[in-house]
Amino acid sequence: MIGKLRGRVDSFGEDFVILDVGGVGYEVHCGTRLLARLEVGEEASLAIETLVREDMIRLFGFESETERRWFRLLQSVQGVGAKSALAILGVLAPGELATAIAVQDKAMVARAQGVGPKLAQRIVAELRDKAPALTAAGMTLPSGTHVALPTTPGGSAAADAVSALVNLGYQQAQASGAVAAARQKAGDDAPEKELIRLALRELAR
């Protein structure tokens, strides 16, 4: 199995990049965020997930091992295949996805093409207990790293509260967990300021 490829970006397709590795061109399917960062002629190093079926072998590329593990985890949810998992990681970075799951924000996940509200709800519900395992394994962003979280139409108070806490210097996992606890106490419709107040109280314990 191929686990990693380093080479020169040769060309692009609709949802893939041709990576020239020692004269051999590998077709690697990538999410939209990664495709936007790659440029023809530049060198790239990608973590690779190899999907083998009877009639094909397909390679999926990621910026990090963290993304590749999320790719696998997402597919553990019924109804989520490789295409949907890649679409989700195409709009949400690992830290953003962890936040969406922690605060049960299905709207963030539903931003991915082909992922409807029902599937998004299933993802955040089923992965709620599995996602912290990645955190325990060190699969979170370094302390103090700023993450620009996407907002859903009309704004997401929980996501904005997490972003505010990250800006204050808290780790992504800490902020997500504290806001999730705050949301349970204050309710799903609690405003951002109330969530931040309760989350800071949780973090002060």
Accessible surface in RSA format (square Angstrom, percent):
REM  Atomic radii and reference values for relative SASA: ProtOr
REM  Chains: A
REM  Algorithm: Lee & Richards
REM  Probe-radius: 1.40
REM  Slices: 20
REM RES _ NUM      All-atoms   Total-Side   Main-Chain    Non-polar    All polar
REM                ABS   REL    ABS   REL    ABS   REL    ABS   REL    ABS   REL
RES MET A   1   189.33  98.0 110.02  72.8  79.31 188.8 111.60  94.9  77.73 103.0
RES ILE A   2    56.14  31.9  49.70  37.0   6.44  15.5  53.94  38.8   2.20   6.0
RES GLY A   3    35.41  43.7   0.00   N/A  35.41  43.7  23.09  63.4  12.33  27.6
RES LYS A   4   127.92  62.4 108.01  66.3  19.90  47.4  63.46  57.1  64.46  68.7
RES LEU A   5    14.99   8.3  12.75   9.1   2.24   5.6  14.99  10.5   0.00   0.0
RES ARG A   6   131.89  55.4 117.03  59.7  14.86  35.4  42.15  57.6  89.74  54.4
RES GLY A   7     9.14  11.3   0.00   N/A   9.14  11.3   9.14  25.1   0.00   0.0
RES ARG A   8   103.54  43.5 102.02  52.0   1.53   3.6  44.40  60.7  59.14  35.8
RES VAL A   9     0.58   0.4   0.58   0.5   0.00   0.0   0.58   0.5   0.00   0.0
RES ASP A  10    60.74  42.5  50.47  50.2  10.27  24.3   3.54   8.3  57.20  57.0
RES SER A  11    43.55  36.8  42.27  56.4   1.28   2.9  32.30  68.8  11.25  15.8
RES PHE A  12    81.23  40.6  48.96  30.3  32.26  84.0  49.10  29.8  32.13  92.0
RES GLY A  13    25.19  31.1   0.00   N/A  25.19  31.1  14.77  40.5  10.42  23.3
RES GLU A  14   174.15 100.0 136.91 103.6  37.24  88.7  62.03 120.0 112.12  91.5
RES ASP A  15    67.03  47.0  66.75  66.4   0.28   0.7  25.73  60.6  41.30  41.2
RES PHE A  16    48.72  24.4  48.72  30.2   0.00   0.0  48.72  29.5   0.00   0.0
RES VAL A  17     0.00   0.0   0.00   0.0   0.00   0.0   0.00   0.0   0.00   0.0
RES ILE A  18    38.00  21.6  38.00  28.3   0.00   0.0  38.00  27.4   0.00   0.0
RES LEU A  19     0.00   0.0   0.00   0.0   0.00   0.0   0.00   0.0   0.00   0.0
RES ASP A  20    35.26  24.7  31.15  31.0   4.11   9.7   4.31  10.1  30.95  30.9
RES VAL A  21    41.71  27.4  36.23  32.8   5.48  13.2  36.99  32.1   4.71  12.8
RES GLY A  22    84.57 104.3   0.00   N/A  84.57 104.3  46.10 126.5  38.46  86.1
RES GLY A  23    68.06  83.9   0.00   N/A  68.06  83.9  30.45  83.6  37.61  84.2
RES VAL A  24    81.82  53.8  79.21  71.7   2.60   6.3  81.82  71.1   0.00   0.0
RES GLY A  25    49.43  61.0   0.00   N/A  49.43  61.0  12.78  35.1  36.65  82.1
RES TYR A  26    61.62  28.8  58.91  33.5   2.70   7.0  25.22  19.0  36.40  44.9
RES GLU A  27    83.68  48.0  73.51  55.6  10.17  24.2  20.29  39.2  63.39  51.8
RES VAL A  28     0.00   0.0   0.00   0.0   0.00   0.0   0.00   0.0   0.00   0.0
RES HIS A  29    15.86   8.7  15.86  11.0   0.00   0.0  11.60  12.0   4.26   5.0
RES CYS A  30     3.29   2.5   0.00   0.0   3.29   7.7   0.00   0.0   3.29   3.6
RES GLY A  31     9.99  12.3   0.00   N/A   9.99  12.3   7.61  20.9   2.37   5.3
RES THR A  32    92.06  65.5  86.11  87.3   5.95  14.2  80.75 108.5  11.31  17.1
RES ARG A  33    48.84  20.5  41.63  21.2   7.21  17.2  38.62  52.8  10.22   6.2
RES LEU A  34    10.33   5.8   9.56   6.8   0.76   1.9   9.56   6.7   0.76   2.1
RES LEU A  35    28.92  16.1  21.48  15.4   7.43  18.7  21.72  15.3   7.20  19.4
RES ALA A  36    86.97  80.0  47.52  73.3  39.45  89.8  59.98  84.5  26.99  71.5
RES ARG A  37   136.66  57.4 111.58  56.9  25.08  59.7  48.03  65.6  88.63  53.7
RES LEU A  38    24.56  13.7  15.90  11.4   8.66  21.8  17.21  12.1   7.36  19.8
RES GLU A  39   101.83  58.5  98.45  74.5   3.38   8.0  26.95  52.1  74.88  61.1
RES VAL A  40    91.95  60.5  68.21  61.8  23.74  57.2  68.21  59.3  23.74  64.4
RES GLY A  41    42.84  52.8   0.00   N/A  42.84  52.8  20.55  56.4  22.29  49.9
RES GLU A  42    92.48  53.1  87.93  66.5   4.55  10.8  35.20  68.1  57.28  46.8
RES GLU A  43   123.92  71.1  93.25  70.6  30.66  73.0  29.89  57.8  94.03  76.8
RES ALA A  44    10.39   9.6   3.43   5.3   6.96  15.8  10.39  14.6   0.00   0.0
RES SER A  45    42.87  36.2  22.14  29.5  20.73  47.7  18.16  38.7  24.71  34.6
RES LEU A  46     3.58   2.0   3.23   2.3   0.35   0.9   3.58   2.5   0.00   0.0
RES ALA A  47    14.19  13.0   9.46  14.6   4.73  10.8  10.39  14.6   3.80  10.1
RES ILE A  48     0.07   0.0   0.00   0.0   0.07   0.2   0.00   0.0   0.07   0.2
RES GLU A  49    32.81  18.8  32.41  24.5   0.40   1.0   5.46  10.6  27.35  22.3
RES THR A  50    24.59  17.5   6.80   6.9  17.79  42.4   6.80   9.1  17.79  26.9
RES LEU A  51    46.61  26.0  45.61  32.6   1.01   2.5  46.61  32.7   0.00   0.0
RES VAL A  52    76.92  50.6  51.53  46.6  25.39  61.2  51.53  44.8  25.39  68.9
RES ARG A  53   133.36  56.0 118.04  60.2  15.31  36.5  38.75  53.0  94.60  57.3
RES GLU A  54   190.48 109.4 145.26 109.9  45.22 107.7  68.49 132.5 122.00  99.6
RES ASP A  55   127.40  89.2  90.05  89.6  37.35  88.3  48.19 113.4  79.21  79.0
RES MET A  56    55.43  28.7  43.08  28.5  12.35  29.4  38.45  32.7  16.98  22.5
RES ILE A  57   121.89  69.4  90.89  67.7  31.00  74.7  90.89  65.4  31.00  84.1
RES ARG A  58    93.11  39.1  89.04  45.4   4.07   9.7   6.37   8.7  86.73  52.6
RES LEU A  59    14.72   8.2  13.93  10.0   0.79   2.0  13.93   9.8   0.79   2.1
RES PHE A  60     7.98   4.0   7.98   4.9   0.00   0.0   7.98   4.8   0.00   0.0
RES GLY A  61     0.75   0.9   0.00   N/A   0.75   0.9   0.00   0.0   0.75   1.7
RES PHE A  62     2.73   1.4   2.61   1.6   0.12   0.3   2.73   1.7   0.00   0.0
RES GLU A  63    73.84  42.4  47.72  36.1  26.12  62.2  19.94  38.6  53.89  44.0
RES SER A  64    45.02  38.0  38.30  51.1   6.72  15.5  39.37  83.8   5.65   7.9
RES GLU A  65    65.62  37.7  59.63  45.1   5.99  14.3  43.55  84.2  22.07  18.0
RES THR A  66    31.60  22.5  31.27  31.7   0.33   0.8   9.24  12.4  22.36  33.8
RES GLU A  67     9.75   5.6   9.75   7.4   0.00   0.0   1.38   2.7   8.37   6.8
RES ARG A  68    35.93  15.1  35.93  18.3   0.00   0.0   0.00   0.0  35.93  21.8
RES ARG A  69    95.60  40.1  92.60  47.2   2.99   7.1  15.48  21.2  80.12  48.6
RES TRP A  70     4.65   1.9   4.65   2.3   0.00   0.0   3.47   1.9   1.17   1.9
RES PHE A  71     2.60   1.3   2.60   1.6   0.00   0.0   2.60   1.6   0.00   0.0
RES ARG A  72   115.65  48.6 104.74  53.4  10.91  26.0  42.17  57.6  73.48  44.5
RES LEU A  73    30.48  17.0  25.77  18.4   4.71  11.8  30.18  21.2   0.30   0.8
RES LEU A  74     0.00   0.0   0.00   0.0   0.00   0.0   0.00   0.0   0.00   0.0
RES GLN A  75    63.22  35.4  41.90  30.6  21.33  50.8  14.68  31.2  48.54  36.8
RES SER A  76    59.28  50.1  25.66  34.3  33.62  77.4  37.64  80.1  21.65  30.3
RES VAL A  77     1.90   1.3   0.04   0.0   1.87   4.5   0.33   0.3   1.57   4.3
RES GLN A  78   144.59  80.9 132.58  96.9  12.01  28.6  47.20 100.5  97.39  73.9
RES GLY A  79    56.50  69.7   0.00   N/A  56.50  69.7  31.50  86.4  25.00  56.0
RES VAL A  80     9.24   6.1   0.00   0.0   9.24  22.3   0.65   0.6   8.59  23.3
RES GLY A  81    36.95  45.6   0.00   N/A  36.95  45.6  32.50  89.2   4.45  10.0
RES ALA A  82    13.08  12.0   8.18  12.6   4.90  11.1   8.18  11.5   4.90  13.0
RES LYS A  83   180.57  88.1 172.42 105.8   8.15  19.4 118.81 106.9  61.76  65.8
RES SER A  84    20.98  17.7  19.75  26.4   1.24   2.9   1.06   2.2  19.93  27.9
RES ALA A  85     0.00   0.0   0.00   0.0   0.00   0.0   0.00   0.0   0.00   0.0
RES LEU A  86    16.46   9.2  16.46  11.8   0.00   0.0  16.46  11.6   0.00   0.0
RES ALA A  87    26.58  24.4  13.66  21.1  12.92  29.4  25.04  35.3   1.54   4.1
RES ILE A  88     0.00   0.0   0.00   0.0   0.00   0.0   0.00   0.0   0.00   0.0
RES LEU A  89     6.10   3.4   2.77   2.0   3.32   8.4   2.77   1.9   3.32   8.9
RES GLY A  90     2.59   3.2   0.00   N/A   2.59   3.2   1.17   3.2   1.42   3.2
RES VAL A  91    42.68  28.1  30.75  27.8  11.93  28.7  34.65  30.1   8.03  21.8
RES LEU A  92     0.00   0.0   0.00   0.0   0.00   0.0   0.00   0.0   0.00   0.0
RES ALA A  93    24.61  22.6  24.61  38.0   0.00   0.0  24.61  34.7   0.00   0.0
RES PRO A  94    17.66  12.9  16.79  15.3   0.87   3.2  17.29  14.3   0.37   2.3
RES GLY A  95     6.88   8.5   0.00   N/A   6.88   8.5   5.99  16.4   0.88   2.0
RES GLU A  96    17.98  10.3  17.98  13.6   0.00   0.0   0.00   0.0  17.98  14.7
RES LEU A  97     0.00   0.0   0.00   0.0   0.00   0.0   0.00   0.0   0.00   0.0
RES ALA A  98    22.30  20.5  19.78  30.5   2.52   5.7  19.78  27.9   2.52   6.7
RES THR A  99     0.00   0.0   0.00   0.0   0.00   0.0   0.00   0.0   0.00   0.0
RES ALA A 100     0.00   0.0   0.00   0.0   0.00   0.0   0.00   0.0   0.00   0.0
RES ILE A 101     1.63   0.9   1.63   1.2   0.00   0.0   1.63   1.2   0.00   0.0
RES ALA A 102    23.43  21.5  15.01  23.2   8.41  19.1  22.46  31.6   0.96   2.5
RES VAL A 103     1.40   0.9   0.00   0.0   1.40   3.4   1.25   1.1   0.15   0.4
RES GLN A 104    42.95  24.0  31.42  23.0  11.53  27.5  23.17  49.3  19.78  15.0
RES ASP A 105    11.75   8.2   9.89   9.8   1.86   4.4   3.81   9.0   7.94   7.9
RES LYS A 106    87.43  42.7  86.45  53.0   0.98   2.3  44.64  40.2  42.78  45.6
RES ALA A 107    44.36  40.8  36.22  55.9   8.14  18.5  40.66  57.3   3.70   9.8
RES MET A 108     0.08   0.0   0.08   0.1   0.00   0.0   0.08   0.1   0.00   0.0
RES VAL A 109     0.00   0.0   0.00   0.0   0.00   0.0   0.00   0.0   0.00   0.0
RES ALA A 110    31.73  29.2  15.47  23.9  16.26  37.0  15.88  22.4  15.85  42.0
RES ARG A 111   100.67  42.3  69.81  35.6  30.86  73.5  24.41  33.4  76.25  46.2
RES ALA A 112     2.72   2.5   0.00   0.0   2.72   6.2   0.00   0.0   2.72   7.2
RES GLN A 113   162.74  91.0 144.75 105.8  17.99  42.8  56.73 120.8 106.01  80.4
RES GLY A 114    70.14  86.5   0.00   N/A  70.14  86.5  40.17 110.2  29.97  67.1
RES VAL A 115     7.51   4.9   0.00   0.0   7.51  18.1   0.57   0.5   6.93  18.8
RES GLY A 116    33.28  41.0   0.00   N/A  33.28  41.0  26.70  73.3   6.58  14.7
RES PRO A 117    88.83  64.7  88.41  80.6   0.43   1.6  88.77  73.3   0.06   0.4
RES LYS A 118   177.39  86.5 168.15 103.2   9.24  22.0 115.73 104.2  61.66  65.7
RES LEU A 119    26.45  14.7  24.51  17.5   1.94   4.9  24.76  17.4   1.69   4.5
RES ALA A 120     0.00   0.0   0.00   0.0   0.00   0.0   0.00   0.0   0.00   0.0
RES GLN A 121    74.38  41.6  74.38  54.4   0.00   0.0  36.58  77.9  37.80  28.7
RES ARG A 122    89.47  37.6  83.61  42.6   5.86  14.0  19.68  26.9  69.80  42.3
RES ILE A 123     0.00   0.0   0.00   0.0   0.00   0.0   0.00   0.0   0.00   0.0
RES VAL A 124     0.07   0.0   0.07   0.1   0.00   0.0   0.07   0.1   0.00   0.0
RES ALA A 125    51.76  47.6  33.62  51.9  18.14  41.3  35.87  50.5  15.89  42.1
RES GLU A 126    75.19  43.2  59.19  44.8  16.00  38.1  35.40  68.5  39.78  32.5
RES LEU A 127     0.00   0.0   0.00   0.0   0.00   0.0   0.00   0.0   0.00   0.0
RES ARG A 128    85.06  35.7  79.35  40.5   5.70  13.6  28.18  38.5  56.87  34.5
RES ASP A 129   130.01  91.1 108.11 107.6  21.90  51.8  34.70  81.7  95.31  95.0
RES LYS A 130    89.38  43.6  83.94  51.5   5.43  12.9  62.79  56.5  26.59  28.3
RES ALA A 131     9.19   8.4   7.90  12.2   1.28   2.9   8.06  11.4   1.12   3.0
RES PRO A 132    73.78  53.8  67.89  61.9   5.89  21.4  70.97  58.6   2.80  17.4
RES ALA A 133    64.95  59.7  51.33  79.2  13.62  31.0  58.33  82.1   6.62  17.5
RES LEU A 134    23.58  13.1  23.58  16.9   0.00   0.0  23.58  16.6   0.00   0.0
RES THR A 135    52.09  37.0  43.23  43.8   8.86  21.1  30.93  41.5  21.16  32.0
RES ALA A 136    94.89  87.3  50.88  78.5  44.02 100.1  64.07  90.2  30.82  81.6
RES ALA A 137    63.84  58.7  27.95  43.1  35.89  81.6  41.23  58.1  22.61  59.9
RES GLY A 138    55.91  68.9   0.00   N/A  55.91  68.9  31.77  87.2  24.14  54.1
RES MET A 139    25.79  13.4  17.10  11.3   8.69  20.7   5.44   4.6  20.35  27.0
RES THR A 140    45.98  32.7  20.33  20.6  25.65  61.1  14.20  19.1  31.78  48.0
RES LEU A 141    57.27  31.9  53.83  38.5   3.44   8.6  54.06  38.0   3.21   8.6
RES PRO A 142    94.65  69.0  81.57  74.4  13.07  47.5  93.37  77.1   1.28   7.9
RES SER A 143    79.30  67.0  52.16  69.6  27.14  62.5  26.92  57.3  52.38  73.4
RES GLY A 144    45.90  56.6   0.00   N/A  45.90  56.6  20.41  56.0  25.49  57.1
RES THR A 145    50.67  36.0  38.65  39.2  12.02  28.6  37.33  50.1  13.34  20.2
RES HIS A 146   109.63  59.9  86.75  60.3  22.88  58.5  69.30  71.4  40.33  46.9
RES VAL A 147    13.42   8.8   9.96   9.0   3.46   8.3  13.41  11.7   0.01   0.0
RES ALA A 148    77.74  71.5  58.24  89.9  19.49  44.3  62.22  87.6  15.52  41.1
RES LEU A 149    20.95  11.7   2.14   1.5  18.81  47.3   2.14   1.5  18.81  50.6
RES PRO A 150    24.92  18.2  12.92  11.8  12.00  43.6  24.90  20.6   0.02   0.1
RES THR A 151    78.25  55.7  60.78  61.6  17.46  41.6  30.60  41.1  47.64  72.0
RES THR A 152    11.09   7.9   7.85   8.0   3.24   7.7   2.20   2.9   8.89  13.4
RES PRO A 153   132.15  96.3  99.47  90.7  32.68 118.8 112.16  92.6  19.98 124.2
RES GLY A 154    92.43 114.0   0.00   N/A  92.43 114.0  44.81 123.0  47.61 106.6
RES GLY A 155    40.76  50.3   0.00   N/A  40.76  50.3  19.27  52.9  21.49  48.1
RES SER A 156    12.63  10.7   7.02   9.4   5.61  12.9   8.32  17.7   4.31   6.0
RES ALA A 157    34.92  32.1  23.17  35.8  11.75  26.7  26.22  36.9   8.71  23.1
RES ALA A 158     4.51   4.1   2.58   4.0   1.92   4.4   2.58   3.6   1.92   5.1
RES ALA A 159     0.18   0.2   0.18   0.3   0.00   0.0   0.18   0.3   0.00   0.0
RES ASP A 160    42.24  29.6  39.02  38.8   3.22   7.6   9.42  22.2  32.81  32.7
RES ALA A 161     0.00   0.0   0.00   0.0   0.00   0.0   0.00   0.0   0.00   0.0
RES VAL A 162     0.00   0.0   0.00   0.0   0.00   0.0   0.00   0.0   0.00   0.0
RES SER A 163    22.16  18.7  22.08  29.5   0.08   0.2   8.44  18.0  13.72  19.2
RES ALA A 164    27.44  25.2  21.27  32.8   6.17  14.0  25.71  36.2   1.73   4.6
RES LEU A 165     0.00   0.0   0.00   0.0   0.00   0.0   0.00   0.0   0.00   0.0
RES VAL A 166     2.92   1.9   0.10   0.1   2.82   6.8   0.10   0.1   2.82   7.6
RES ASN A 167    92.77  64.0  58.14  56.2  34.63  83.4  26.69  64.2  66.09  63.9
RES LEU A 168   117.18  65.3  83.65  59.8  33.53  84.3  87.77  61.6  29.41  79.1
RES GLY A 169    38.14  47.0   0.00   N/A  38.14  47.0  24.28  66.6  13.87  31.1
RES TYR A 170    68.72  32.1  67.05  38.1   1.67   4.3  36.14  27.2  32.58  40.2
RES GLN A 171    64.75  36.2  63.76  46.6   0.99   2.4   3.29   7.0  61.46  46.6
RES GLN A 172     6.50   3.6   4.16   3.0   2.34   5.6   4.15   8.8   2.36   1.8
RES ALA A 173    29.12  26.8  13.66  21.1  15.46  35.2  20.94  29.5   8.18  21.7
RES GLN A 174    88.71  49.6  78.11  57.1  10.60  25.2  28.80  61.3  59.91  45.4
RES ALA A 175     0.00   0.0   0.00   0.0   0.00   0.0   0.00   0.0   0.00   0.0
RES SER A 176     4.64   3.9   4.64   6.2   0.00   0.0   4.54   9.7   0.11   0.1
RES GLY A 177    39.52  48.7   0.00   N/A  39.52  48.7  32.81  90.0   6.71  15.0
RES ALA A 178     7.07   6.5   1.44   2.2   5.63  12.8   5.01   7.1   2.06   5.5
RES VAL A 179     0.00   0.0   0.00   0.0   0.00   0.0   0.00   0.0   0.00   0.0
RES ALA A 180    14.51  13.3  12.44  19.2   2.07   4.7  13.69  19.3   0.83   2.2
RES ALA A 181    29.03  26.7  25.19  38.9   3.84   8.7  27.67  39.0   1.36   3.6
RES ALA A 182     0.00   0.0   0.00   0.0   0.00   0.0   0.00   0.0   0.00   0.0
RES ARG A 183    43.38  18.2  42.20  21.5   1.18   2.8   9.25  12.6  34.14  20.7
RES GLN A 184   131.44  73.5  96.07  70.2  35.37  84.2  40.26  85.7  91.17  69.1
RES LYS A 185   120.63  58.8  81.33  49.9  39.30  93.6  76.34  68.7  44.28  47.2
RES ALA A 186    39.15  36.0   3.86   5.9  35.30  80.3  14.16  19.9  25.00  66.2
RES GLY A 187    31.38  38.7   0.00   N/A  31.38  38.7  30.71  84.3   0.67   1.5
RES ASP A 188   108.97  76.3  87.31  86.9  21.66  51.2  20.36  47.9  88.61  88.4
RES ASP A 189   143.35 100.4 113.19 112.7  30.16  71.3  41.91  98.6 101.44 101.2
RES ALA A 190     9.84   9.1   1.46   2.2   8.39  19.1   6.50   9.2   3.35   8.9
RES PRO A 191    88.42  64.4  80.17  73.1   8.24  30.0  88.42  73.0   0.00   0.0
RES GLU A 192    63.38  36.4  59.97  45.4   3.41   8.1  13.74  26.6  49.64  40.5
RES LYS A 193   175.50  85.6 168.79 103.6   6.72  16.0 112.65 101.4  62.86  67.0
RES GLU A 194    53.11  30.5  50.28  38.0   2.83   6.7  18.33  35.4  34.79  28.4
RES LEU A 195     2.73   1.5   2.73   2.0   0.00   0.0   2.73   1.9   0.00   0.0
RES ILE A 196    33.41  19.0  33.41  24.9   0.00   0.0  33.41  24.1   0.00   0.0
RES ARG A 197   112.08  47.1 105.09  53.6   6.99  16.6  69.40  94.9  42.68  25.9
RES LEU A 198    17.94  10.0  16.89  12.1   1.05   2.6  16.89  11.9   1.05   2.8
RES ALA A 199     0.00   0.0   0.00   0.0   0.00   0.0   0.00   0.0   0.00   0.0
RES LEU A 200    65.00  36.2  60.86  43.5   4.14  10.4  61.17  43.0   3.83  10.3
RES ARG A 201   131.66  55.3 123.33  62.9   8.32  19.8  49.04  67.0  82.61  50.1
RES GLU A 202    34.59  19.9  23.59  17.8  11.00  26.2   5.10   9.9  29.48  24.1
RES LEU A 203    44.16  24.6  15.35  11.0  28.81  72.4  19.62  13.8  24.54  66.0
RES ALA A 204    88.14  81.0  47.28  73.0  40.86  92.9  59.15  83.3  29.00  76.8
RES ARG A 205   197.57  83.0 129.08  65.8  68.49 163.1  87.97 120.2 109.60  66.4
END  Absolute sums over single chains surface
CHAIN  1 A    10337.4       7638.9       2698.4       5508.0       4829.3
END  Absolute sums over all chains
TOTAL         10337.4       7638.9       2698.4       5508.0       4829.3
